[in-house]
Amino acid sequence: MSKHTCIIVDDDTVDLLMNVSMVRKVSFLDLAGTFSSGLDAAHFLQTNKIEVLFLDIDMPEQSGLELWSLLDPKPICIFITAHAEYALDSYESAAFDFLVKPLKADRFDKSMSRLQDHFTLREKSGLFDQFLGTDSFFIKEGHEQQRISFKDVLYLEALGDYTKIVTTQKNHCVLSTLGSMLSMPEFGNFTRIHRSYAIQRFFVEKMTATEIVVRGISLPIGRKYKHNLSLQ
């Protein structure tokens, strides 16, 4: 299993040590450094590329949200904070996950399982090969071609330079940003509801002012994307 570099940023010494202990147990992560301030982490990231960022939000001088907003390119970010009220802001920022202190082992393990799935999908990521009219398309996955029908695509999820295609049968990953995919005429039936998500309206089971439920899966609605939806 390939290793993926990460760093941890937390101004609380006890929390930082706890986070280090848990991250070091994750077999596919390689801890490249720990930092007690966002400014120190930002300086490190100017000359070092990492893949995963475990980031506290409430820190002096520069908050985790401020640091995250300044990073380009952005690694995968998992916010860790004692303040659950930051959850909406973290989802708006397209973070991978949001963990509340004190960290619970089962919740952390679930997040790491999702992270491993993400890397597995990314390693198998394909490229669009061809569109078949407006009904389906092929993507390359390794040495194989997979045919995907648009009617089976529940939603699209942004994963940095990649996009996860979530279907009724399985998930796929393509080397294309979500924005690039949505600019294609073939994806004209998809509605962007969040920086990280786009849906097909006919799969929507429930809609509120803050979330949409698609086949039992709750997806957040970004504040600046509400105009794309008819919310009563």
Secondary structure, DSSP 8 states (H G I E B T S, - for coil): ---EEEEEE-S-HHHHHHHHHHHTT-TTEEEEEEESSHHHHHHHHTT---SEEEEESS-SSS-HHHHHHH-SS--EEEEEES-GGGHHHHHHTT-SEEEESS--HHHHHHHHHHHHHHHHHHHT-B-EEEEETTTEEEEEETTEEEEEEGGGEEEEEEETTEEEEEESS-EEEESS-HHHHHTSGGGTTEEEEETTEEEEGGGEEEE-SSEEEETTEEEE--GGGGGGS---
